[in-house]
Amino acid sequence: QVQLVESGGGLVQPGGSLRLSCAAAGSVFSFNTMGWYRQAPGKQRELVADITTGASTNYADSVKGRFTISRDNAKNTVYLQMNNLKPEDTAVYYCNFISRGCYYWGQGTQVTVSS
């Protein structure tokens, strides 16, 4: 089992920045993919960005150039730096961990972009 603990959500004005963190604990296999998904009210959960153990990254088109995903393998932690936030980025952000064909989810953290 893998447990994910998220932090860093909150309320920010348009154009502002936030940094999300997610730490994995438990049976963490060395080779894995960690990432962030988000779900806005009335919409499906969507991939925001993910990153492999080898640092290969993947971003949704809507966040390219504004968000940066990174990870610290020694700490089993993934980060999402979000810059130039827009109201349409408002959602619950979920940390995701994939290893050995198993998916794990964090509890979610609210990000609200509003003036």
N, C-alpha and C positions, 0 to 999 in steps of 0.2 A: 504494500500500500504506500501511496505517496500523499502527503498533505501539502497543500499550497496556502501560503499566507500572504495576502495582498495588502498594500498600503499606498497612500499617496493621492487618492481621489479628493475631490472638493469642488468648490465654486470658483470660477475664474471669469474675468471679463474677456470679450472677444479680442483676439490678438495676444492674449496672455499665454503663459506656459505652465505646465504641470509635469511632474515626473512620477510615474507609477513604478512600484517595485513588487516583486513576487519571489518569495523564497520557498524552495521545495525541500521537504524533509521526509525521512522514512527510507523506503527501499528505492533509492535513486540510482538507477543504472547509469553507467558512464556515458553511453551514447543515447541521446534523446533530443527531442525538439521542444522548445518552450516558446510560448507566444501569447498574444493577447487577442481576444475577440471582444466585440461589443454588441449590445442589443439596446436599441432605442424602443420607446413605447410603440406598440403596434407593428413592429418590424421584426424580421428574422435576425438571429444572431449571425454576425459576419466576422470574417477574419480581418484583423487590423494589421498585424505583422507577426512573423515568427522567425526563429533563429535556431539553427542546429548547433550541436556541440562544436562542430567545426567552423562556426560563425557564418555559415551561409544564411542569407536573409531573404525574406519575401515580404512585400508590402502591398496593401490594397492601393489601388490607383488614387483613391480619394485622400490618402495621407502622405503619399510620396512627396519628399521635399520638405515636409513639416514635422514628421515623426521619425524618431530614430530608436531602433531596438538594439539592445546590447545585453551581454550576459557576463557573469563572473562564474566560471565553472568550478572554481575552488569553493565558492559559497553556494553553489546551486541556485543562483539568483538571476532573474531576468529583469531588465529595466525597460521602460518605455518613456523616452523623453518626447513630450508633445509641445511643439511650439506653434505660434500663430494659430491658436485654437479658434474654431468657428462655432457658431450656435449648432450647426448640424453635427458637431462632434459630441453633443450631449447624449449620453447613454450610460448604461451600466457596463463597465469593463471587466471582463473575466480573464483571469490567467489560465493558461492551458499547458498541460505537460503530456507529452506523448513518448512512450517508451515500450519496447517489446510488444507493440500492437495494442497497448492499453492507453486509454485517455483518462486524464484527471482534470478536474476543474476547481478553481478557487471559488470563494463565496461571492465574489463580485464587489466592485467598488464604484460608487457613483461619481461621474464626471459631469458637471453642469457648466455650460458656457453661456453666460447671460450678462447683459449690462444692467 
